[in-house]
Amino acid sequence: MTRKQKLIRNLINGGCKILLICMFIALIDLPSTLSYLSQRNQAKESEAKMYVGSMNRAQQALFIEKSAFATSVNALGIGIKTETTNYKYSVRATKQTAFNYGVSQQKDLKSYVGGVIVIPAIKVDSNSSKNKITTTFILCRADSPGTIQPPAPTYENGQMLCGKSTTQVTK
């Protein structure tokens, strides 16, 4: 065997040993790698949680001021972009409800939906007059990651509830 062939064989054997060592370290470190990925996704998801929560509060303030909900993100007047690297934001509103969406643009992130609804003030404060109205809201997160718009929250038996396959984040 020539000197060149011996050198190549030693490099291959050494390379295999290094590869095995790297694989062993990766397996040992797998839990912390998965934890890092989970924390990274949570940080990205906090953008949508904060934006949709802000959209909910802006809808409430707008309703108090103008007795109407905004029908677009820009109409909320809070400077939120309608699209970022991770999320697309939108609004769907009627006279009585506003739904604010933060829909993931990444398959590994969860989407968010907020709801604001007009209710009789007496349901919140028993001392209010029957004619007075107020708003209540909810913020929900999709149970699974994906790029599908989550179902809107509902109002049943005097309370806001998250839609199917979503979980309440805050009220």
C-alpha positions as CSV (number, residue, x, y, z in Angstrom):
1,M,0.0,0.0,0.0
2,T,1.4,3.4,-0.9
3,R,1.9,6.2,1.4
4,K,-1.0,8.2,-0.2
5,Q,-3.4,5.2,0.2
6,K,-2.4,4.9,3.9
7,L,-3.0,8.6,4.5
8,I,-6.5,8.4,2.8
9,R,-7.4,5.3,4.9
10,N,-6.3,7.1,8.1
11,L,-8.4,10.2,7.2
12,I,-11.5,8.1,6.5
13,N,-11.1,6.1,9.8
14,G,-10.5,9.3,11.7
15,G,-13.4,11.0,10.0
16,C,-15.7,8.2,10.9
17,K,-14.6,8.4,14.6
18,I,-15.2,12.2,14.6
19,L,-18.7,11.7,13.0
20,L,-19.6,9.1,15.6
21,I,-18.5,11.4,18.4
22,C,-20.6,14.3,17.0
23,M,-23.6,12.0,16.7
24,F,-23.2,10.9,20.3
25,I,-23.0,14.5,21.5
26,A,-26.0,15.4,19.4
27,L,-28.1,12.6,21.0
28,I,-27.0,13.5,24.5
29,D,-27.9,17.2,23.8
30,L,-31.2,16.4,22.1
31,P,-33.4,17.6,25.0
32,S,-31.7,21.0,25.2
33,T,-31.9,21.3,21.4
34,L,-35.6,20.6,21.5
35,S,-36.1,23.0,24.4
36,Y,-34.2,25.7,22.4
37,L,-36.5,25.2,19.4
38,S,-39.6,25.4,21.6
39,Q,-38.4,28.6,23.2
40,R,-37.5,30.1,19.8
41,N,-41.1,29.4,18.6
42,Q,-42.6,30.8,21.8
43,A,-40.6,34.0,21.3
44,K,-41.9,34.3,17.7
45,E,-45.5,33.5,18.9
46,S,-45.2,36.3,21.5
47,E,-45.3,38.8,18.6
48,A,-48.8,37.5,17.5
49,K,-50.0,37.3,21.1
50,M,-49.0,40.9,21.7
51,Y,-50.3,42.2,18.4
52,V,-53.7,40.5,18.6
53,G,-54.1,41.6,22.2
54,S,-53.3,45.2,21.2
55,M,-55.8,44.9,18.4
56,N,-58.5,43.8,20.9
57,R,-57.8,46.7,23.1
58,A,-57.8,49.1,20.2
59,Q,-61.2,47.8,19.0
60,Q,-62.6,48.4,22.5
61,A,-61.3,51.9,22.6
62,L,-62.6,52.6,19.1
63,F,-66.0,51.3,20.0
64,I,-66.1,53.6,23.1
65,E,-65.1,56.5,21.0
66,K,-67.1,56.0,17.8
67,S,-69.6,53.2,18.6
68,A,-68.2,51.1,15.8
69,F,-65.4,48.6,15.3
70,A,-62.5,49.1,12.8
71,T,-62.8,46.9,9.7
72,S,-59.0,46.8,8.9
73,V,-55.8,46.7,10.8
74,N,-54.8,50.1,9.5
75,A,-58.1,51.6,10.7
76,L,-57.1,50.6,14.3
77,G,-54.5,53.3,14.2
78,I,-51.9,51.5,16.3
79,G,-49.2,51.1,13.8
80,I,-49.2,47.3,13.4
81,K,-48.0,45.9,10.1
82,T,-50.5,43.7,8.3
83,E,-47.7,41.2,7.5
84,T,-44.4,40.2,9.2
85,T,-42.1,37.3,8.5
86,N,-44.0,35.1,10.8
87,Y,-47.6,36.3,10.8
88,K,-50.3,37.9,8.7
89,Y,-52.8,40.2,10.6
90,S,-56.4,40.9,9.7
91,V,-59.7,42.1,11.1
92,R,-63.3,41.0,10.5
93,A,-65.9,43.2,12.0
94,T,-69.7,43.7,12.2
95,K,-71.8,46.1,14.2
96,Q,-71.7,43.9,17.3
97,T,-68.4,42.0,17.0
98,A,-64.8,42.3,15.9
99,F,-62.4,39.4,15.3
100,N,-58.7,40.1,15.1
101,Y,-56.4,37.5,13.6
102,G,-52.7,36.7,13.7
103,V,-52.4,33.8,11.3
104,S,-49.0,32.1,11.2
105,Q,-47.1,32.1,8.0
106,Q,-44.8,29.4,9.3
107,K,-45.9,25.8,9.7
108,D,-44.3,25.4,13.1
109,L,-46.0,28.5,14.8
110,K,-49.5,28.7,16.3
111,S,-52.0,31.2,15.2
112,Y,-54.0,33.6,17.4
113,V,-57.5,35.1,17.2
114,G,-59.1,37.7,19.4
115,G,-62.7,38.6,19.8
116,V,-64.4,41.8,21.0
117,I,-68.2,41.8,21.4
118,V,-70.8,44.4,22.4
119,I,-72.9,43.3,25.4
120,P,-75.4,45.0,27.7
121,A,-73.5,46.7,30.5
122,I,-75.8,45.1,33.0
123,K,-74.2,41.7,32.3
124,V,-70.9,43.1,33.7
125,D,-72.2,45.5,36.3
126,S,-75.6,44.9,37.9
127,N,-75.9,48.6,38.8
128,S,-75.8,49.7,35.1
129,S,-78.9,50.8,33.3
130,K,-80.6,48.4,30.9
131,N,-79.9,50.6,27.9
132,K,-76.1,51.0,28.5
133,I,-73.7,48.8,26.5
134,T,-70.1,47.8,27.0
135,T,-67.6,45.4,25.4
136,T,-65.9,42.2,26.5
137,F,-63.0,40.4,24.8
138,I,-61.0,37.2,24.6
139,L,-57.7,36.1,23.2
140,C,-57.3,32.5,21.9
141,R,-54.3,30.5,20.5
142,A,-54.6,27.6,18.1
143,D,-53.9,24.3,19.8
144,S,-51.7,23.1,16.9
145,P,-49.2,25.0,14.8
146,G,-50.0,25.7,11.2
147,T,-51.0,28.3,8.6
148,I,-54.8,28.0,8.9
149,Q,-56.9,30.8,10.3
150,P,-58.3,29.7,13.7
151,P,-62.1,29.7,14.2
152,A,-63.6,32.8,15.8
153,P,-64.6,32.9,19.4
154,T,-68.3,32.8,20.4
155,Y,-70.5,34.3,23.0
156,E,-72.6,31.8,24.9
157,N,-74.5,32.0,28.1
158,G,-73.0,35.4,29.0
159,Q,-69.4,34.6,28.3
160,M,-66.9,34.6,25.5
161,L,-65.5,31.2,24.6
162,C,-62.7,30.2,22.3
163,G,-63.6,28.3,19.1
164,K,-62.9,24.6,18.4
165,S,-59.2,23.7,18.5
166,T,-58.2,26.9,20.3
167,T,-57.4,27.7,23.9
168,Q,-58.0,30.9,25.8
169,V,-54.8,32.7,26.5
170,T,-56.2,35.7,28.4
171,K,-59.6,37.4,29.0
